[in-house]
Amino acid sequence: MRAEKFQELRNENPFCHINDVVYQYLLEEIITIQMAPEEPINISNLAKVLDTSRTPIQSALERLEKDSLV
């Protein structure tokens, strides 16, 4: 996980909801294969690395699941 990249996305989109920023971040991590296929996602660890709560991460993961990406 690249926390710096997440902060860049937050700074570039200051008016976007945090759920959308987390979604965009995870989407980019998946597309660029920064997150390996079949790699388990630890929500608590991810929340700690991104310095956010678990709720936006869970919301983003639900969205990614609907998009058949996780």
Gaussian input, Z-matrix of N, CA and C with variables (Angstrom, degrees):
# hf/3-21g

backbone

0 1
 N
 C     1     B1
 C     2     B2     1     A1
 N     3     B3     2     A2     1     D1
 C     4     B4     3     A3     2     D2
 C     5     B5     4     A4     3     D3
 N     6     B6     5     A5     4     D4
 C     7     B7     6     A6     5     D5
 C     8     B8     7     A7     6     D6
 N     9     B9     8     A8     7     D7
 C    10    B10     9     A9     8     D8
 C    11    B11    10    A10     9     D9
 N    12    B12    11    A11    10    D10
 C    13    B13    12    A12    11    D11
 C    14    B14    13    A13    12    D12
 N    15    B15    14    A14    13    D13
 C    16    B16    15    A15    14    D14
 C    17    B17    16    A16    15    D15
 N    18    B18    17    A17    16    D16
 C    19    B19    18    A18    17    D17
 C    20    B20    19    A19    18    D18
 N    21    B21    20    A20    19    D19
 C    22    B22    21    A21    20    D20
 C    23    B23    22    A22    21    D21
 N    24    B24    23    A23    22    D22
 C    25    B25    24    A24    23    D23
 C    26    B26    25    A25    24    D24
 N    27    B27    26    A26    25    D25
 C    28    B28    27    A27    26    D26
 C    29    B29    28    A28    27    D27
 N    30    B30    29    A29    28    D28
 C    31    B31    30    A30    29    D29
 C    32    B32    31    A31    30    D30
 N    33    B33    32    A32    31    D31
 C    34    B34    33    A33    32    D32
 C    35    B35    34    A34    33    D33
 N    36    B36    35    A35    34    D34
 C    37    B37    36    A36    35    D35
 C    38    B38    37    A37    36    D36
 N    39    B39    38    A38    37    D37
 C    40    B40    39    A39    38    D38
 C    41    B41    40    A40    39    D39
 N    42    B42    41    A41    40    D40
 C    43    B43    42    A42    41    D41
 C    44    B44    43    A43    42    D42
 N    45    B45    44    A44    43    D43
 C    46    B46    45    A45    44    D44
 C    47    B47    46    A46    45    D45
 N    48    B48    47    A47    46    D46
 C    49    B49    48    A48    47    D47
 C    50    B50    49    A49    48    D48
 N    51    B51    50    A50    49    D49
 C    52    B52    51    A51    50    D50
 C    53    B53    52    A52    51    D51
 N    54    B54    53    A53    52    D52
 C    55    B55    54    A54    53    D53
 C    56    B56    55    A55    54    D54
 N    57    B57    56    A56    55    D55
 C    58    B58    57    A57    56    D56
 C    59    B59    58    A58    57    D57
 N    60    B60    59    A59    58    D58
 C    61    B61    60    A60    59    D59
 C    62    B62    61    A61    60    D60
 N    63    B63    62    A62    61    D61
 C    64    B64    63    A63    62    D62
 C    65    B65    64    A64    63    D63
 N    66    B66    65    A65    64    D64
 C    67    B67    66    A66    65    D65
 C    68    B68    67    A67    66    D66
 N    69    B69    68    A68    67    D67
 C    70    B70    69    A69    68    D68
 C    71    B71    70    A70    69    D69
 N    72    B72    71    A71    70    D70
 C    73    B73    72    A72    71    D71
 C    74    B74    73    A73    72    D72
 N    75    B75    74    A74    73    D73
 C    76    B76    75    A75    74    D74
 C    77    B77    76    A76    75    D75
 N    78    B78    77    A77    76    D76
 C    79    B79    78    A78    77    D77
 C    80    B80    79    A79    78    D78
 N    81    B81    80    A80    79    D79
 C    82    B82    81    A81    80    D80
 C    83    B83    82    A82    81    D81
 N    84    B84    83    A83    82    D82
 C    85    B85    84    A84    83    D83
 C    86    B86    85    A85    84    D84
 N    87    B87    86    A86    85    D85
 C    88    B88    87    A87    86    D86
 C    89    B89    88    A88    87    D87
 N    90    B90    89    A89    88    D88
 C    91    B91    90    A90    89    D89
 C    92    B92    91    A91    90    D90
 N    93    B93    92    A92    91    D91
 C    94    B94    93    A93    92    D92
 C    95    B95    94    A94    93    D93
 N    96    B96    95    A95    94    D94
 C    97    B97    96    A96    95    D95
 C    98    B98    97    A97    96    D96
 N    99    B99    98    A98    97    D97
 C   100   B100    99    A99    98    D98
 C   101   B101   100   A100    99    D99
 N   102   B102   101   A101   100   D100
 C   103   B103   102   A102   101   D101
 C   104   B104   103   A103   102   D102
 N   105   B105   104   A104   103   D103
 C   106   B106   105   A105   104   D104
 C   107   B107   106   A106   105   D105
 N   108   B108   107   A107   106   D106
 C   109   B109   108   A108   107   D107
 C   110   B110   109   A109   108   D108
 N   111   B111   110   A110   109   D109
 C   112   B112   111   A111   110   D110
 C   113   B113   112   A112   111   D111
 N   114   B114   113   A113   112   D112
 C   115   B115   114   A114   113   D113
 C   116   B116   115   A115   114   D114
 N   117   B117   116   A116   115   D115
 C   118   B118   117   A117   116   D116
 C   119   B119   118   A118   117   D117
 N   120   B120   119   A119   118   D118
 C   121   B121   120   A120   119   D119
 C   122   B122   121   A121   120   D120
 N   123   B123   122   A122   121   D121
 C   124   B124   123   A123   122   D122
 C   125   B125   124   A124   123   D123
 N   126   B126   125   A125   124   D124
 C   127   B127   126   A126   125   D125
 C   128   B128   127   A127   126   D126
 N   129   B129   128   A128   127   D127
 C   130   B130   129   A129   128   D128
 C   131   B131   130   A130   129   D129
 N   132   B132   131   A131   130   D130
 C   133   B133   132   A132   131   D131
 C   134   B134   133   A133   132   D132
 N   135   B135   134   A134   133   D133
 C   136   B136   135   A135   134   D134
 C   137   B137   136   A136   135   D135
 N   138   B138   137   A137   136   D136
 C   139   B139   138   A138   137   D137
 C   140   B140   139   A139   138   D138
 N   141   B141   140   A140   139   D139
 C   142   B142   141   A141   140   D140
 C   143   B143   142   A142   141   D141
 N   144   B144   143   A143   142   D142
 C   145   B145   144   A144   143   D143
 C   146   B146   145   A145   144   D144
 N   147   B147   146   A146   145   D145
 C   148   B148   147   A147   146   D146
 C   149   B149   148   A148   147   D147
 N   150   B150   149   A149   148   D148
 C   151   B151   150   A150   149   D149
 C   152   B152   151   A151   150   D150
 N   153   B153   152   A152   151   D151
 C   154   B154   153   A153   152   D152
 C   155   B155   154   A154   153   D153
 N   156   B156   155   A155   154   D154
 C   157   B157   156   A156   155   D155
 C   158   B158   157   A157   156   D156
 N   159   B159   158   A158   157   D157
 C   160   B160   159   A159   158   D158
 C   161   B161   160   A160   159   D159
 N   162   B162   161   A161   160   D160
 C   163   B163   162   A162   161   D161
 C   164   B164   163   A163   162   D162
 N   165   B165   164   A164   163   D163
 C   166   B166   165   A165   164   D164
 C   167   B167   166   A166   165   D165
 N   168   B168   167   A167   166   D166
 C   169   B169   168   A168   167   D167
 C   170   B170   169   A169   168   D168
 N   171   B171   170   A170   169   D169
 C   172   B172   171   A171   170   D170
 C   173   B173   172   A172   171   D171
 N   174   B174   173   A173   172   D172
 C   175   B175   174   A174   173   D173
 C   176   B176   175   A175   174   D174
 N   177   B177   176   A176   175   D175
 C   178   B178   177   A177   176   D176
 C   179   B179   178   A178   177   D177
 N   180   B180   179   A179   178   D178
 C   181   B181   180   A180   179   D179
 C   182   B182   181   A181   180   D180
 N   183   B183   182   A182   181   D181
 C   184   B184   183   A183   182   D182
 C   185   B185   184   A184   183   D183
 N   186   B186   185   A185   184   D184
 C   187   B187   186   A186   185   D185
 C   188   B188   187   A187   186   D186
 N   189   B189   188   A188   187   D187
 C   190   B190   189   A189   188   D188
 C   191   B191   190   A190   189   D189
 N   192   B192   191   A191   190   D190
 C   193   B193   192   A192   191   D191
 C   194   B194   193   A193   192   D192
 N   195   B195   194   A194   193   D193
 C   196   B196   195   A195   194   D194
 C   197   B197   196   A196   195   D195
 N   198   B198   197   A197   196   D196
 C   199   B199   198   A198   197   D197
 C   200   B200   199   A199   198   D198
 N   201   B201   200   A200   199   D199
 C   202   B202   201   A201   200   D200
 C   203   B203   202   A202   201   D201
 N   204   B204   203   A203   202   D202
 C   205   B205   204   A204   203   D203
 C   206   B206   205   A205   204   D204
 N   207   B207   206   A206   205   D205
 C   208   B208   207   A207   206   D206
 C   209   B209   208   A208   207   D207

   B1=1.4330
   B2=1.5238
   B3=1.2915
   B4=1.4693
   B5=1.5208
   B6=1.3168
   B7=1.4606
   B8=1.5218
   B9=1.3324
   B10=1.4640
   B11=1.5270
   B12=1.3279
   B13=1.4653
   B14=1.5314
   B15=1.3154
   B16=1.4655
   B17=1.5245
   B18=1.3292
   B19=1.4644
   B20=1.5263
   B21=1.3265
   B22=1.4717
   B23=1.5199
   B24=1.3349
   B25=1.4614
   B26=1.5245
   B27=1.3237
   B28=1.4698
   B29=1.5148
   B30=1.3356
   B31=1.4654
   B32=1.5279
   B33=1.3368
   B34=1.4655
   B35=1.5246
   B36=1.3173
   B37=1.4620
   B38=1.5260
   B39=1.3253
   B40=1.4730
   B41=1.5273
   B42=1.3309
   B43=1.4564
   B44=1.5228
   B45=1.3260
   B46=1.4654
   B47=1.5152
   B48=1.3020
   B49=1.4597
   B50=1.5291
   B51=1.3105
   B52=1.4634
   B53=1.5345
   B54=1.3353
   B55=1.4684
   B56=1.5274
   B57=1.3205
   B58=1.4619
   B59=1.5237
   B60=1.3217
   B61=1.4640
   B62=1.5249
   B63=1.3237
   B64=1.4715
   B65=1.5285
   B66=1.3243
   B67=1.4701
   B68=1.5221
   B69=1.3242
   B70=1.4625
   B71=1.5291
   B72=1.3204
   B73=1.4613
   B74=1.5347
   B75=1.3382
   B76=1.4622
   B77=1.5272
   B78=1.3177
   B79=1.4605
   B80=1.5261
   B81=1.3249
   B82=1.4607
   B83=1.5253
   B84=1.3311
   B85=1.4661
   B86=1.5289
   B87=1.3190
   B88=1.4654
   B89=1.5240
   B90=1.3217
   B91=1.4685
   B92=1.5263
   B93=1.3310
   B94=1.4646
   B95=1.5333
   B96=1.3186
   B97=1.4725
   B98=1.5283
   B99=1.3212
   B100=1.4581
   B101=1.5280
   B102=1.3240
   B103=1.4632
   B104=1.5229
   B105=1.3001
   B106=1.4655
   B107=1.5255
   B108=1.3355
   B109=1.4635
   B110=1.5320
   B111=1.3065
   B112=1.4654
   B113=1.5259
   B114=1.3355
   B115=1.4637
   B116=1.5242
   B117=1.3311
   B118=1.4628
   B119=1.5338
   B120=1.3126
   B121=1.4585
   B122=1.5217
   B123=1.3097
   B124=1.4540
   B125=1.5288
   B126=1.3178
   B127=1.4643
   B128=1.5282
   B129=1.3123
   B130=1.4661
   B131=1.5192
   B132=1.3248
   B133=1.4656
   B134=1.5247
   B135=1.3175
   B136=1.4554
   B137=1.5296
   B138=1.3190
   B139=1.4636
   B140=1.5270
   B141=1.3067
   B142=1.4668
   B143=1.5310
   B144=1.3330
   B145=1.4678
   B146=1.5245
   B147=1.3258
   B148=1.4655
   B149=1.5244
   B150=1.3165
   B151=1.4672
   B152=1.5285
   B153=1.3204
   B154=1.4588
   B155=1.5234
   B156=1.3003
   B157=1.4625
   B158=1.5292
   B159=1.3051
   B160=1.4692
   B161=1.5322
   B162=1.3212
   B163=1.4686
   B164=1.5274
   B165=1.3461
   B166=1.4665
   B167=1.5274
   B168=1.3083
   B169=1.4670
   B170=1.5211
   B171=1.3236
   B172=1.4612
   B173=1.5251
   B174=1.3244
   B175=1.4613
   B176=1.5253
   B177=1.3304
   B178=1.4673
   B179=1.5215
   B180=1.3181
   B181=1.4678
   B182=1.5243
   B183=1.3224
   B184=1.4665
   B185=1.5293
   B186=1.3095
   B187=1.4723
   B188=1.5219
   B189=1.3294
   B190=1.4764
   B191=1.5161
   B192=1.3289
   B193=1.4587
   B194=1.5320
   B195=1.3395
   B196=1.4581
   B197=1.5289
   B198=1.3619
   B199=1.4561
   B200=1.5242
   B201=1.3520
   B202=1.4761
   B203=1.5274
   B204=1.3236
   B205=1.4654
   B206=1.5135
   B207=1.3167
   B208=1.4734
   B209=1.5057
   A1=110.06
   A2=114.66
   A3=121.17
   A4=109.03
   A5=115.33
   A6=120.58
   A7=111.34
   A8=117.19
   A9=120.51
   A10=110.43
   A11=116.27
   A12=120.95
   A13=110.26
   A14=116.20
   A15=120.60
   A16=110.25
   A17=117.11
   A18=120.58
   A19=111.20
   A20=116.91
   A21=120.10
   A22=110.41
   A23=116.57
   A24=120.58
   A25=110.97
   A26=117.09
   A27=120.22
   A28=111.05
   A29=116.85
   A30=120.84
   A31=111.64
   A32=116.82
   A33=120.95
   A34=111.63
   A35=117.03
   A36=122.02
   A37=110.91
   A38=117.87
   A39=119.58
   A40=114.59
   A41=117.47
   A42=119.64
   A43=113.09
   A44=117.19
   A45=121.05
   A46=110.19
   A47=115.24
   A48=120.69
   A49=108.56
   A50=116.91
   A51=121.56
   A52=111.36
   A53=118.05
   A54=120.91
   A55=110.53
   A56=116.45
   A57=120.55
   A58=111.50
   A59=116.72
   A60=120.27
   A61=110.10
   A62=116.68
   A63=120.16
   A64=109.82
   A65=116.42
   A66=120.42
   A67=110.62
   A68=117.22
   A69=121.79
   A70=110.72
   A71=116.10
   A72=121.07
   A73=110.65
   A74=116.25
   A75=119.48
   A76=111.58
   A77=116.58
   A78=120.56
   A79=110.64
   A80=117.04
   A81=120.84
   A82=111.47
   A83=117.11
   A84=120.73
   A85=110.45
   A86=117.04
   A87=121.17
   A88=110.64
   A89=116.92
   A90=121.20
   A91=111.74
   A92=116.51
   A93=119.88
   A94=112.10
   A95=115.52
   A96=124.08
   A97=112.02
   A98=117.01
   A99=120.79
   A100=109.58
   A101=115.21
   A102=121.52
   A103=105.52
   A104=115.40
   A105=119.84
   A106=110.65
   A107=115.98
   A108=119.08
   A109=109.83
   A110=115.48
   A111=122.36
   A112=113.18
   A113=117.77
   A114=120.49
   A115=109.08
   A116=118.16
   A117=119.46
   A118=110.68
   A119=115.90
   A120=121.21
   A121=108.31
   A122=115.83
   A123=121.82
   A124=107.91
   A125=115.94
   A126=121.34
   A127=111.57
   A128=117.36
   A129=120.46
   A130=111.50
   A131=116.15
   A132=120.33
   A133=110.86
   A134=116.58
   A135=121.21
   A136=110.73
   A137=117.43
   A138=121.18
   A139=110.74
   A140=116.00
   A141=120.07
   A142=110.72
   A143=116.69
   A144=121.29
   A145=110.67
   A146=117.29
   A147=121.59
   A148=112.75
   A149=116.69
   A150=122.33
   A151=111.06
   A152=114.66
   A153=121.68
   A154=108.15
   A155=116.87
   A156=119.22
   A157=109.40
   A158=115.43
   A159=121.01
   A160=112.12
   A161=116.92
   A162=120.84
   A163=113.54
   A164=120.57
   A165=118.42
   A166=112.41
   A167=116.85
   A168=120.12
   A169=109.63
   A170=116.74
   A171=120.10
   A172=110.75
   A173=116.87
   A174=121.17
   A175=110.95
   A176=116.42
   A177=120.62
   A178=110.99
   A179=116.85
   A180=120.17
   A181=111.52
   A182=116.95
   A183=120.40
   A184=110.10
   A185=115.68
   A186=120.64
   A187=111.37
   A188=115.87
   A189=120.01
   A190=111.00
   A191=116.18
   A192=119.77
   A193=110.82
   A194=116.43
   A195=120.22
   A196=111.63
   A197=115.65
   A198=120.72
   A199=112.12
   A200=116.09
   A201=123.58
   A202=112.70
   A203=116.09
   A204=120.36
   A205=112.62
   A206=117.99
   A207=121.89
   A208=108.59
   D1=138.34
   D2=-179.42
   D3=-113.15
   D4=94.33
   D5=-177.93
   D6=-62.25
   D7=-30.65
   D8=179.65
   D9=-63.11
   D10=-40.75
   D11=179.66
   D12=-63.71
   D13=-40.01
   D14=178.10
   D15=-62.62
   D16=-44.33
   D17=178.92
   D18=-63.45
   D19=-37.27
   D20=176.11
   D21=-60.17
   D22=-45.79
   D23=179.24
   D24=-61.58
   D25=-41.45
   D26=178.17
   D27=-62.99
   D28=-41.57
   D29=-179.43
   D30=-69.27
   D31=-35.30
   D32=179.62
   D33=-72.24
   D34=-25.09
   D35=-175.96
   D36=-127.20
   D37=64.02
   D38=-173.25
   D39=-65.38
   D40=-19.67
   D41=-178.13
   D42=-101.09
   D43=-0.30
   D44=177.22
   D45=-78.95
   D46=146.14
   D47=176.66
   D48=-65.60
   D49=144.83
   D50=-177.14
   D51=-58.20
   D52=-33.11
   D53=177.66
   D54=-60.15
   D55=-40.65
   D56=-179.59
   D57=-69.14
   D58=-37.20
   D59=179.43
   D60=-68.13
   D61=-42.44
   D62=177.63
   D63=-63.27
   D64=-42.74
   D65=177.81
   D66=-58.44
   D67=-49.11
   D68=-179.57
   D69=-60.31
   D70=-42.63
   D71=179.78
   D72=-61.61
   D73=-50.42
   D74=-179.00
   D75=-65.22
   D76=-37.32
   D77=176.97
   D78=-59.41
   D79=-46.38
   D80=178.50
   D81=-64.46
   D82=-38.01
   D83=177.99
   D84=-63.49
   D85=-37.84
   D86=179.59
   D87=-72.42
   D88=-47.98
   D89=-176.84
   D90=-62.46
   D91=-39.61
   D92=-178.36
   D93=-88.07
   D94=7.01
   D95=178.38
   D96=58.21
   D97=32.31
   D98=170.62
   D99=-72.97
   D100=-28.44
   D101=171.91
   D102=-102.90
   D103=118.49
   D104=-176.86
   D105=-67.93
   D106=144.31
   D107=175.14
   D108=-57.71
   D109=141.89
   D110=179.74
   D111=71.54
   D112=1.91
   D113=178.85
   D114=-72.51
   D115=127.25
   D116=177.90
   D117=-65.15
   D118=145.30
   D119=179.85
   D120=-107.18
   D121=117.70
   D122=178.13
   D123=-94.27
   D124=105.31
   D125=-174.70
   D126=-61.46
   D127=-42.55
   D128=-179.25
   D129=-63.37
   D130=-44.40
   D131=178.97
   D132=-64.53
   D133=-43.11
   D134=179.26
   D135=-62.31
   D136=-41.32
   D137=177.95
   D138=-62.11
   D139=-39.30
   D140=179.56
   D141=-67.09
   D142=-45.16
   D143=-179.04
   D144=-63.58
   D145=-42.09
   D146=-177.39
   D147=-85.98
   D148=-3.98
   D149=179.23
   D150=56.14
   D151=52.31
   D152=177.66
   D153=-141.92
   D154=173.99
   D155=178.24
   D156=-82.59
   D157=172.52
   D158=-179.31
   D159=-73.22
   D160=-26.83
   D161=-174.24
   D162=-59.49
   D163=-48.76
   D164=178.94
   D165=-65.41
   D166=-29.36
   D167=178.58
   D168=-70.23
   D169=-44.23
   D170=177.62
   D171=-61.77
   D172=-41.02
   D173=178.95
   D174=-63.18
   D175=-44.49
   D176=179.21
   D177=-64.45
   D178=-39.79
   D179=179.29
   D180=-66.11
   D181=-37.38
   D182=176.17
   D183=-62.00
   D184=-42.52
   D185=178.01
   D186=-64.11
   D187=-42.89
   D188=178.05
   D189=-64.62
   D190=-34.40
   D191=177.23
   D192=-65.97
   D193=-41.35
   D194=176.66
   D195=-62.42
   D196=-31.19
   D197=177.85
   D198=-84.47
   D199=4.70
   D200=-179.67
   D201=60.54
   D202=36.50
   D203=179.35
   D204=-105.90
   D205=-15.95
   D206=173.70
   D207=-134.87

